Structures are given as structure tokens and as C-alpha cells.
Amino acid sequence: MAKSKSAGKKHTNPPAELIFRRPVSLRDVETHYCAGCGHGIIHRLVCETIDELGIREKTIAVAPVGCAVIAYDYWNFDVTEAAHGRTPAVATGIKRVRPDNIVFTYQGDGDLAAIGTAEIIHAANRGENITVIFVNNGVYGMTGGQMAPTTLAGQKTATTLAGRSLRRDGYPIKMLEMLAVLPGAKYLERVSVHSAQEVVRAKRAIKKAFKTQVEGKGFSMVEVLSMCPTYWDMTPIQSCDRIKGDVSTFYPIGVVKA
């Protein structure tokens, strides 16, 4: 019997097309964030957006005091730091001196909604052409899990062992809804990263916020509901479920102003 021409030859499959890779704007380093934390996801979404818009070489980020204080370890573009709460002021200065650059801040609950309340309100009111990524995990992560302005009623923290009391501590602050009344605020949206579907939605919102700046339309801000398993005293899965069933009920996901 005649042998097949292919007899004895090894068949190898063609190399698979790489469809998921690390963004150029994201450094290949180990993370310091806790297991289940949402910061890593949000970092990647920001970097994917910057790559896709082709703006890496002219992007400048402003990192605050908080869990993301060493964001420059992860981002492969220019990053500077700001004093606690003064992040929008530093971003304003950079953008006015270098208007052709894309400038954004990356802020947590304390930096934006507590010590930095005045800064974010006035930056939005002036219509500064910057982009703000606001990470809302309802607690102070860097300093030990204390109550934040965004902590939900009844939520237990290091400083509210019996739960946040509305009578004693007041109500959680909805920053987007506050800023929406200001004419200078052009695009405001709240998203989450607790599921694959919401991560996709978050990516669209972040990209739209950056496009708002690229097109010179004015102030844009995306609030991202994020998990903090460590100080919520939950597993990562439980933290995702909490955002879906509890946090997003008080902080509704969607466009607040566009």
C-alpha cells in the first residue's frame, strides 16, 4: 500500500491570534492591591482607553493620597502627585499651562468627597477641561477602613463599629448628583466593576469621558463603584454581590448628565 505523503510528518496547529493582551499604557509589574480590589480593573480600563485613543504620549495623570498613591508604578505614561484633596487643582494648573495635553485625576472617597470637596466643586463649576476618575468603595482603604463621606447608612467601619448613623454622621454624599447642577460639568456617569457586563459599561463611560476632554467640551467625571473586600470584611464574591444588591441601590448606575 502506498504511503501518504504526509505520513510521518508532525501536524502543528497554526498559532492562535492574540486577542487579549496587556495595554501598552499598563506596566508589567506585580500589584500591591488587596485580592478582589477593583482598582486593578479600573487601572486597566483607563490604560485600554488611552491606548485606543492614541493619546499615551500626551497624557498626564494626577494621583492623590490614598490607595492609588503609587499609580505611577502601574501606568506607562506621565504621572504626578498632589497634596491630599488638591488633585483637581494640580490638574487644572497642568491643563492650563499645557492645554494640548490630556490631563486626568484618579481619586478616591476621601481625596475627592472629603478633604477635596471644594476643589472638585470649583473645578467642575469652572468647566475645567479635565477628566476625573472617582473610585467609590465607601470606605477609607489606605488608612485603615474608617468611615468615608460615601459610607452607606448602617455600614460598619473602623470608626462606626455599630454602623453609620444618619442622625450622628449625616447622609452619604452623592457627588455626581451634586455636580450635575453646575453648568461647567458636561459629562457625568456612574458605573461599576462588579461584573463582566458592568466592566464593559465602565469602559465605555471612561472612554466617553476622555473623548469629552479631547473634543474640548469641558469637565467630565466617571464615578466607579468598586469593591473593598478587606475593609468590608467580605470575600471578593460577596463584595461584588454587595455592590449589585446594596451599593448600586443607593448609588444608581447610569448617566447623570451628558
C-alpha positions as semicolon CSV with decimal commas, in nm:
position;residue;x (nm);y (nm);z (nm)
1;M;0,000;0,000;0,000
2;A;0,139;0,341;-0,093
3;K;0,219;0,568;0,195
4;S;0,054;0,905;0,226
5;K;0,283;1,198;0,153
6;S;0,201;1,332;0,495
7;A;0,291;1,009;0,673
8;G;0,547;1,059;0,943
9;K;0,506;1,436;0,943
10;K;0,409;1,619;1,261
11;H;0,099;1,828;1,231
12;T;0,103;2,152;1,424
13;N;-0,183;2,394;1,465
14;P;-0,126;2,749;1,345
15;P;-0,055;2,992;1,626
16;A;-0,371;3,134;1,776
17;E;-0,439;3,501;1,722
18;L;-0,371;3,701;2,035
19;I;-0,691;3,890;2,113
20;F;-0,632;3,984;2,478
21;R;-0,308;4,147;2,579
22;R;-0,169;4,388;2,833
23;P;-0,221;4,750;2,723
24;V;0,093;4,941;2,630
25;S;-0,005;5,200;2,890
26;L;-0,007;4,938;3,168
27;R;0,326;4,830;3,315
28;D;0,406;4,462;3,363
29;V;0,451;4,468;3,742
30;E;0,307;4,297;4,047
31;T;0,013;4,466;4,218
32;H;0,002;4,585;4,578
33;Y;-0,378;4,596;4,587
34;C;-0,571;4,352;4,805
35;A;-0,730;4,044;4,646
36;G;-1,066;4,137;4,497
37;C;-1,000;4,512;4,495
38;G;-1,146;4,699;4,199
39;H;-0,851;4,934;4,146
40;G;-0,666;4,691;3,920
41;I;-0,965;4,659;3,689
42;I;-1,013;5,034;3,672
43;H;-0,641;5,089;3,608
44;R;-0,663;4,857;3,309
45;L;-0,975;5,023;3,169
46;V;-0,805;5,362;3,184
47;C;-0,499;5,222;3,006
48;E;-0,703;5,047;2,737
49;T;-0,886;5,373;2,671
50;I;-0,566;5,574;2,644
51;D;-0,417;5,321;2,402
52;E;-0,728;5,309;2,186
53;L;-0,749;5,688;2,163
54;G;-0,378;5,709;2,078
55;I;-0,308;5,969;2,347
56;R;-0,046;5,796;2,563
57;E;0,239;6,027;2,468
58;K;0,045;6,337;2,573
59;T;-0,143;6,205;2,877
60;I;-0,065;6,332;3,227
61;A;-0,231;6,173;3,530
62;V;-0,256;6,325;3,877
63;A;-0,251;6,072;4,160
64;P;-0,379;6,155;4,508
65;V;-0,320;6,042;4,862
66;G;-0,498;5,709;4,907
67;C;-0,479;5,351;4,785
68;A;-0,382;5,472;4,438
69;V;-0,100;5,692;4,562
70;I;0,153;5,480;4,369
71;A;-0,047;5,462;4,047
72;Y;0,272;5,569;3,869
73;D;0,406;5,218;3,938
74;Y;0,139;5,077;3,708
75;W;0,087;5,339;3,439
76;N;0,327;5,376;3,149
77;F;0,271;5,747;3,096
78;D;0,343;6,066;3,286
79;V;0,202;6,079;3,640
80;T;0,246;6,340;3,910
81;E;0,119;6,352;4,267
82;A;-0,087;6,609;4,454
83;A;-0,139;6,701;4,816
84;H;-0,439;6,531;4,974
85;G;-0,759;6,670;4,820
86;R;-0,580;6,911;4,587
87;T;-0,576;6,678;4,289
88;P;-0,821;6,881;4,072
89;A;-0,626;7,200;4,147
90;V;-0,299;7,043;4,030
91;A;-0,472;6,904;3,721
92;T;-0,618;7,249;3,648
93;G;-0,275;7,407;3,664
94;I;-0,121;7,149;3,434
95;K;-0,405;7,170;3,181
96;R;-0,394;7,550;3,166
97;V;-0,018;7,554;3,115
98;R;-0,025;7,261;2,872
99;P;-0,370;7,277;2,705
100;D;-0,275;7,025;2,435
101;N;-0,210;6,753;2,692
102;I;-0,479;6,515;2,816
103;V;-0,497;6,555;3,194
104;F;-0,694;6,335;3,431
105;T;-0,722;6,275;3,804
106;Y;-0,771;5,941;3,974
107;Q;-0,934;5,993;4,314
108;G;-1,092;5,802;4,600
109;D;-1,364;5,885;4,851
110;G;-1,152;6,087;5,091
111;D;-0,946;6,273;4,834
112;L;-1,248;6,381;4,629
113;A;-1,551;6,376;4,860
114;A;-1,400;6,481;5,195
115;I;-1,086;6,695;5,210
116;G;-1,116;6,769;4,837
117;T;-1,485;6,863;4,820
118;A;-1,422;7,230;4,750
119;E;-1,159;7,154;4,486
120;I;-1,380;6,922;4,281
121;I;-1,682;7,152;4,303
122;H;-1,494;7,457;4,182
123;A;-1,308;7,267;3,908
124;A;-1,642;7,143;3,776
125;N;-1,805;7,485;3,816
126;R;-1,527;7,648;3,613
127;G;-1,575;7,387;3,344
128;E;-1,209;7,287;3,351
129;N;-1,136;7,065;3,052
130;I;-1,007;6,774;3,259
131;T;-1,129;6,419;3,323
132;V;-1,189;6,276;3,671
133;I;-1,200;5,907;3,759
134;F;-1,365;5,880;4,101
135;V;-1,334;5,542;4,274
136;N;-1,613;5,496;4,530
137;N;-1,566;5,198;4,761
138;G;-1,744;5,360;5,054
139;V;-1,452;5,343;5,296
140;Y;-1,101;5,476;5,358
141;G;-0,882;5,191;5,239
142;M;-0,531;5,329;5,282
143;T;-0,561;5,449;5,640
144;G;-0,743;5,155;5,800
145;G;-1,105;5,133;5,692
146;Q;-1,259;5,442;5,851
147;M;-1,595;5,588;5,751
148;A;-1,593;5,792;5,430
149;P;-1,841;6,054;5,308
150;T;-1,977;5,782;5,080
151;T;-2,019;5,513;5,350
152;L;-2,374;5,379;5,342
153;A;-2,617;5,412;5,633
154;G;-2,568;5,125;5,877
155;Q;-2,233;5,025;5,726
156;K;-1,975;4,916;5,981
157;T;-1,628;5,066;5,957
158;A;-1,330;5,118;6,187
159;T;-1,492;5,438;6,315
160;T;-1,857;5,325;6,302
161;L;-1,846;4,991;6,480
162;A;-2,225;4,985;6,519
163;G;-2,284;5,113;6,168
164;R;-2,311;5,460;6,021
165;S;-2,577;5,661;6,200
166;L;-2,763;5,913;5,984
167;R;-2,850;6,117;6,291
168;R;-2,490;6,136;6,411
169;D;-2,294;6,116;6,085
170;G;-2,532;6,252;5,823
171;Y;-2,619;6,104;5,486
172;P;-2,380;5,956;5,229
173;I;-2,288;6,213;4,967
174;K;-2,384;6,163;4,603
175;M;-2,111;6,362;4,433
176;L;-2,233;6,328;4,075
177;E;-2,580;6,448;4,160
178;M;-2,429;6,747;4,341
179;L;-2,208;6,839;4,047
180;A;-2,484;6,791;3,790
181;V;-2,640;7,130;3,873
182;L;-2,320;7,310;3,770
183;P;-2,318;7,440;3,410
184;G;-1,946;7,364;3,374
185;A;-1,996;6,990;3,429
186;K;-2,054;6,843;3,082
187;Y;-2,045;6,466;3,125
188;L;-2,113;6,270;3,447
189;E;-2,175;5,896;3,470
190;R;-2,176;5,632;3,743
191;V;-2,060;5,280;3,665
192;S;-1,938;4,971;3,849
193;V;-1,686;4,687;3,806
194;H;-1,867;4,414;4,000
195;S;-1,945;4,202;3,692
196;A;-1,819;4,147;3,339
197;Q;-2,120;4,330;3,195
198;E;-2,062;4,632;3,418
199;V;-1,690;4,636;3,337
200;V;-1,779;4,671;2,968
201;R;-2,016;4,956;3,054
202;A;-1,748;5,120;3,269
203;K;-1,503;5,107;2,980
204;R;-1,750;5,288;2,752
205;A;-1,806;5,559;3,012
206;I;-1,435;5,614;3,074
207;K;-1,372;5,638;2,702
208;K;-1,653;5,889;2,661
209;A;-1,512;6,098;2,946
210;F;-1,172;6,113;2,782
211;K;-1,331;6,195;2,446
212;T;-1,516;6,482;2,614
213;Q;-1,178;6,630;2,702
214;V;-1,017;6,550;2,367
215;E;-1,303;6,737;2,196
216;G;-1,259;7,034;2,431
217;K;-1,611;7,018;2,574
218;G;-1,520;7,071;2,940
219;F;-1,532;6,890;3,273
220;S;-1,607;6,517;3,275
221;M;-1,623;6,268;3,560
222;V;-1,688;5,896;3,593
223;E;-1,773;5,754;3,935
224;V;-1,683;5,385;3,964
225;L;-1,842;5,172;4,236
226;S;-1,560;4,948;4,347
227;M;-1,507;4,651;4,580
228;C;-1,307;4,664;4,904
229;P;-1,320;4,308;5,045
230;T;-1,062;4,381;5,314
231;Y;-1,249;4,659;5,493
232;W;-1,594;4,533;5,405
233;D;-1,490;4,210;5,580
234;M;-1,615;4,004;5,285
235;T;-1,486;3,768;5,021
236;P;-1,435;3,914;4,672
237;I;-1,752;3,741;4,550
238;Q;-1,953;3,872;4,844
239;S;-1,819;4,221;4,770
240;C;-1,941;4,202;4,412
241;D;-2,282;4,084;4,532
242;R;-2,295;4,375;4,779
243;I;-2,246;4,629;4,501
244;K;-2,516;4,465;4,291
245;G;-2,774;4,433;4,568
246;D;-2,694;4,717;4,807
247;V;-2,447;4,984;4,696
248;S;-2,591;5,039;4,348
249;T;-2,936;5,078;4,501
250;F;-2,827;5,394;4,682
251;Y;-2,582;5,500;4,408
252;P;-2,775;5,419;4,087
253;I;-2,567;5,322;3,786
254;G;-2,617;5,531;3,474
255;V;-2,560;5,866;3,308
256;V;-2,627;6,156;3,543
257;K;-2,552;6,433;3,295
258;A;-2,449;6,437;2,931
